[in-house]
Amino acid sequence: MSRDDQLIKSIAELKKSREAIILAHNYQRSEIQEIADFTGDSLGLARQAAATQARIIVFCGVHFMAETANILSPEKITLLPDPEAGCPLADTITVEDLRDLRKKHPRAVVITYVNSSAAVKAESDYCCTSGNAVQVVKAVEAEEIIFAPDRNLGKYVERMTGKKLIIWEGCCPVHDRITREQVEKLKKEHPHALFVAHPECRQEVLELADKVASTTGIYEFVRETSAGEIIVGSERGMLYRLEKENPAKRFYFPSEDTICPNMKLITLEKVLRSLEILEPRVEVPEEVRLRALKAVERMVSIG
């Protein structure tokens, strides 16, 4: 039995005895996605975990994602196998930053992307995902709307809704470094390929897309299209599930660099260790949790 096989066996046994559930974000290593009970995007995974009877959540993602799971399931123990797994996008804005912005725009409604800390969510009126950001902004009636923290998603929402937003200047480094030239080069090399892009990409990249979609939306688009070749404007961790679900199709990524190093910090060894010692835990203070939950619930109420 190989080292990985032994680790997987030990994880499965301990997961059962601990009454745990393993969640893996779409950008995780393939071997982590393989052992997960659920794979998906951050909020979707947190909601799936909340609907289970599991006592322990092992969130293979980054810190804000584990926080979201704890916000929705405070009665469960939430583990993040590597405490250093953070999100550069979420780190671009702090509670103090958002409070200062609200002072400048006291009548503004704050809509915050779920790729943010629990503390920032707690300072917000609504949350949104990349899949429902347009819907949420359309539904909110306000003279001014602050949109944080992703500028590329904010600009995309502006174009789709016709509303002028006050946009925080954060970005996801992985999506932001995808260039128009990289995509055009792939389009020339694969003229029959369709291009699907995540809305965290720059505007000039999204203009080339046949479809703009969240990670979940990308999987749905690929399943439904008859195209045999697809260029994917997102993180390369998506390739594992894309190929697994669509073995007859071929996928191309704009660059070898479309990799989130934070998402790759979690390993089989770290998952096993977290189940053994029930650490590191992610716990959102109750006052913050309740306020952040309200922003999430307002989003859900929109649909």
C-alpha positions as CSV (number, residue, x, y, z in Angstrom):
1,M,0.0,0.0,0.0
2,S,1.4,3.4,-1.0
3,R,1.9,6.3,1.4
4,D,-1.1,8.1,0.0
5,D,-3.3,5.0,0.1
6,Q,-2.4,4.5,3.8
7,L,-3.2,8.2,4.5
8,I,-6.6,7.9,2.7
9,K,-7.4,4.8,4.7
10,S,-6.6,6.4,8.0
11,I,-8.5,9.5,7.1
12,A,-11.6,7.5,6.2
13,E,-11.5,5.5,9.5
14,L,-10.9,8.6,11.6
15,K,-13.6,10.6,9.8
16,K,-16.1,7.9,10.6
17,S,-15.2,7.6,14.2
18,R,-15.2,11.4,14.7
19,E,-18.5,11.8,12.8
20,A,-16.8,14.3,10.5
21,I,-17.4,15.6,7.1
22,I,-14.7,16.7,4.6
23,L,-15.4,19.7,2.4
24,A,-13.0,20.6,-0.5
25,H,-13.1,23.8,-2.5
26,N,-12.9,23.5,-6.3
27,Y,-9.3,24.8,-6.3
28,Q,-7.9,22.2,-3.9
29,R,-5.3,19.5,-4.8
30,S,-6.9,16.6,-6.7
31,E,-6.1,14.1,-3.9
32,I,-8.0,16.4,-1.5
33,Q,-11.0,16.6,-3.8
34,E,-10.9,12.8,-4.1
35,I,-11.4,12.2,-0.4
36,A,-14.0,14.9,0.1
37,D,-17.7,14.3,0.9
38,F,-18.5,17.4,-1.0
39,T,-16.7,19.6,-3.5
40,G,-17.8,23.0,-4.6
41,D,-17.6,26.8,-3.9
42,S,-17.3,28.3,-0.4
43,L,-20.9,29.2,0.5
44,G,-22.4,26.1,-1.2
45,L,-20.1,23.9,0.8
46,A,-20.9,25.6,4.1
47,R,-24.6,25.2,3.4
48,Q,-24.2,21.6,2.5
49,A,-22.3,21.0,5.8
50,A,-25.0,22.7,7.8
51,A,-27.6,20.3,6.4
52,T,-25.7,17.3,7.6
53,Q,-25.6,15.6,11.0
54,A,-21.8,15.7,11.1
55,R,-20.3,16.8,14.4
56,I,-17.0,18.0,12.8
57,I,-16.4,20.0,9.6
58,V,-12.9,19.6,8.0
59,F,-12.8,22.5,5.5
60,C,-10.2,22.1,2.9
61,G,-10.1,25.7,1.6
62,V,-8.9,29.0,3.0
63,H,-9.7,30.8,6.3
64,F,-12.7,32.8,5.3
65,M,-14.4,29.7,4.0
66,A,-14.0,27.9,7.3
67,E,-15.3,31.0,9.0
68,T,-18.4,30.8,6.8
69,A,-19.0,27.2,7.8
70,N,-18.7,28.2,11.4
71,I,-21.2,31.1,10.9
72,L,-23.8,28.6,9.5
73,S,-22.9,25.7,11.9
74,P,-21.8,27.1,15.2
75,E,-22.7,23.9,17.0
76,K,-20.2,21.9,14.9
77,I,-16.4,21.9,15.3
78,T,-14.8,23.6,12.2
79,L,-11.3,22.6,11.4
80,L,-9.0,24.2,8.8
81,P,-6.1,21.8,8.3
82,D,-3.6,24.5,7.6
83,P,-4.1,27.8,9.5
84,E,-1.8,29.6,7.0
85,A,-4.3,29.0,4.2
86,G,-5.5,32.6,3.7
87,C,-7.0,34.6,0.8
88,P,-5.2,37.6,-0.6
89,L,-8.5,39.0,-1.9
90,A,-10.1,38.8,1.5
91,D,-7.0,40.4,3.0
92,T,-7.4,43.5,0.9
93,I,-10.1,44.9,3.2
94,T,-10.3,45.2,7.0
95,V,-13.2,46.2,9.3
96,E,-11.6,49.6,9.7
97,D,-11.3,50.1,6.0
98,L,-15.0,49.3,5.5
99,R,-16.0,51.6,8.5
100,D,-14.0,54.4,7.0
101,L,-15.7,54.0,3.6
102,R,-19.1,54.0,5.3
103,K,-18.3,57.3,7.0
104,K,-17.6,58.8,3.6
105,H,-20.9,57.4,2.3
106,P,-23.2,57.2,5.3
107,R,-26.4,56.5,3.2
108,A,-24.8,53.7,1.2
109,V,-25.8,50.1,1.4
110,V,-22.9,47.7,1.7
111,I,-22.8,44.5,-0.4
112,T,-19.8,42.3,0.4
113,Y,-18.6,39.4,-1.7
114,V,-18.4,36.2,0.4
115,N,-14.6,36.1,-0.3
116,S,-14.1,38.2,2.9
117,S,-13.6,37.7,6.6
118,A,-16.4,37.1,9.0
119,A,-15.6,40.5,10.6
120,V,-16.1,42.3,7.3
121,K,-19.3,40.4,6.6
122,A,-20.5,41.5,10.0
123,E,-20.1,45.2,8.9
124,S,-22.1,44.6,5.8
125,D,-25.8,44.8,4.9
126,Y,-25.8,42.0,2.4
127,C,-23.4,39.3,1.2
128,C,-23.3,38.0,-2.4
129,T,-21.5,35.3,-4.3
130,S,-20.0,35.5,-7.8
131,G,-23.0,33.6,-9.0
132,N,-25.7,35.9,-7.5
133,A,-23.9,39.3,-7.2
134,V,-25.8,40.7,-10.2
135,Q,-29.2,39.5,-8.8
136,V,-28.4,40.9,-5.3
137,V,-27.3,44.3,-6.6
138,K,-30.4,44.5,-8.9
139,A,-32.7,43.8,-5.9
140,V,-31.2,46.4,-3.5
141,E,-32.8,49.8,-3.9
142,A,-30.4,52.4,-2.6
143,E,-29.0,55.7,-3.9
144,E,-25.5,54.5,-3.2
145,I,-24.1,50.9,-3.0
146,I,-20.7,50.0,-1.7
147,F,-19.4,46.8,-3.3
148,A,-16.4,45.1,-1.7
149,P,-13.8,43.7,-2.0
150,D,-13.3,42.5,-5.6
151,R,-13.0,45.3,-8.1
152,N,-13.3,43.1,-11.2
153,L,-16.5,41.4,-10.0
154,G,-17.8,44.9,-9.0
155,K,-17.1,46.3,-12.5
156,Y,-18.8,43.3,-14.1
157,V,-21.8,43.8,-11.8
158,E,-21.9,47.5,-12.9
159,R,-22.0,46.5,-16.5
160,M,-24.7,43.9,-16.0
161,T,-27.0,46.0,-13.8
162,G,-26.4,49.5,-15.1
163,K,-25.9,50.7,-11.5
164,K,-23.0,52.9,-10.5
165,L,-21.2,51.2,-7.5
166,I,-18.6,52.5,-5.0
167,I,-16.1,49.7,-5.6
168,W,-13.3,48.6,-3.2
169,E,-10.0,48.1,-5.1
170,G,-9.2,44.5,-4.2
171,C,-8.7,41.6,-6.5
172,C,-7.9,37.9,-6.7
173,P,-4.3,37.7,-7.9
174,V,-4.9,34.4,-9.7
175,H,-7.8,35.7,-11.8
176,D,-6.4,39.2,-12.2
177,R,-3.2,38.1,-13.8
178,I,-5.1,36.3,-16.7
179,T,-4.5,38.5,-19.7
180,R,-6.4,39.1,-22.9
181,E,-3.3,38.2,-24.9
182,Q,-3.1,34.7,-23.2
183,V,-6.8,34.0,-24.1
184,E,-6.4,35.3,-27.7
185,K,-3.4,33.0,-28.2
186,L,-5.4,30.0,-27.0
187,K,-8.3,31.0,-29.2
188,K,-6.0,31.0,-32.3
189,E,-4.5,27.7,-31.3
190,H,-8.0,26.1,-30.7
191,P,-10.4,28.0,-32.9
192,H,-13.4,25.7,-32.1
193,A,-13.0,26.1,-28.3
194,L,-15.4,28.1,-26.2
195,F,-14.1,30.4,-23.5
196,V,-15.7,30.5,-20.1
197,A,-14.4,32.9,-17.5
198,H,-14.8,33.7,-13.8
199,P,-16.1,37.3,-13.2
200,E,-13.0,37.9,-11.0
201,C,-11.1,38.3,-14.3
202,R,-10.4,41.7,-15.8
203,Q,-12.9,43.4,-18.1
204,E,-10.8,43.0,-21.2
205,V,-10.7,39.2,-20.5
206,L,-14.4,38.9,-19.8
207,E,-15.1,40.6,-23.2
208,L,-13.7,37.6,-24.9
209,A,-15.8,35.1,-23.0
210,D,-18.6,33.0,-24.5
211,K,-19.9,32.6,-20.9
212,V,-19.1,34.4,-17.6
213,A,-19.8,32.2,-14.6
214,S,-18.9,31.4,-11.0
215,T,-17.0,28.2,-10.4
216,T,-20.3,26.3,-10.0
217,G,-21.6,28.0,-13.1
218,I,-18.5,26.9,-15.1
219,Y,-19.1,23.3,-14.2
220,E,-22.7,23.6,-15.3
221,F,-21.8,25.3,-18.6
222,V,-19.2,22.7,-19.5
223,R,-21.6,19.9,-18.8
224,E,-24.3,21.4,-20.9
225,T,-22.3,22.7,-23.9
226,S,-21.8,20.5,-26.9
227,A,-18.4,22.0,-27.5
228,G,-15.6,19.5,-27.2
229,E,-12.9,22.1,-26.3
230,I,-13.1,24.7,-23.6
231,I,-10.8,27.4,-22.5
232,V,-11.2,28.0,-18.7
233,G,-10.5,31.4,-17.2
234,S,-10.1,30.3,-13.6
235,E,-7.8,28.4,-11.2
236,R,-6.2,25.2,-12.5
237,G,-7.5,23.1,-9.6
238,M,-10.8,23.0,-11.5
239,L,-9.3,20.7,-14.1
240,Y,-9.5,17.6,-11.8
241,R,-13.3,17.8,-11.6
242,L,-13.8,19.1,-15.1
243,E,-12.0,16.1,-16.6
244,K,-13.7,13.7,-14.2
245,E,-17.2,14.9,-15.1
246,N,-16.5,15.4,-18.8
247,P,-13.9,12.8,-20.0
248,A,-14.6,13.3,-23.7
249,K,-13.8,17.1,-23.6
250,R,-10.5,18.9,-23.6
251,F,-9.6,21.9,-21.4
252,Y,-7.1,24.7,-21.7
253,F,-6.0,27.2,-19.2
254,P,-4.6,30.6,-20.1
255,S,-1.4,30.1,-18.1
256,E,0.5,27.6,-16.0
257,D,0.4,30.3,-13.3
258,T,-3.3,30.3,-12.7
259,I,-2.7,28.5,-9.4
260,C,-3.6,29.7,-5.9
261,P,-0.7,28.7,-3.6
262,N,-2.9,29.2,-0.5
263,M,-5.4,26.6,-1.8
264,K,-2.5,24.1,-2.3
265,L,-1.3,24.3,1.3
266,I,-3.7,21.6,2.5
267,T,-2.3,18.0,2.1
268,L,-3.5,14.6,3.1
269,E,-1.1,14.6,6.0
270,K,-2.6,17.8,7.3
271,V,-6.2,16.5,7.0
272,L,-5.3,13.4,9.0
273,R,-3.5,15.5,11.6
274,S,-6.4,17.8,12.0
275,L,-8.8,14.9,12.6
276,E,-6.4,13.3,15.1
277,I,-6.0,16.4,17.3
278,L,-9.2,18.3,16.3
279,E,-7.1,21.4,15.6
280,P,-6.6,24.0,14.2
281,R,-10.2,25.2,14.9
282,V,-11.9,28.2,13.4
283,E,-14.3,29.9,15.8
284,V,-16.1,33.2,15.0
285,P,-17.0,35.2,18.0
286,E,-20.8,35.0,18.6
287,E,-21.5,38.7,18.3
288,V,-19.6,38.8,15.0
289,R,-21.2,35.5,13.8
290,L,-24.8,36.7,14.3
291,R,-24.2,40.0,12.4
292,A,-22.4,38.2,9.6
293,L,-25.2,35.6,9.5
294,K,-27.7,38.4,9.0
295,A,-25.9,39.6,5.9
296,V,-25.9,36.1,4.5
297,E,-29.6,35.6,5.3
298,R,-30.5,38.8,3.6
299,M,-28.7,37.6,0.5
300,V,-30.6,34.2,0.7
301,S,-33.9,36.0,1.1
302,I,-33.3,37.7,-2.3
303,G,-33.0,34.2,-3.9
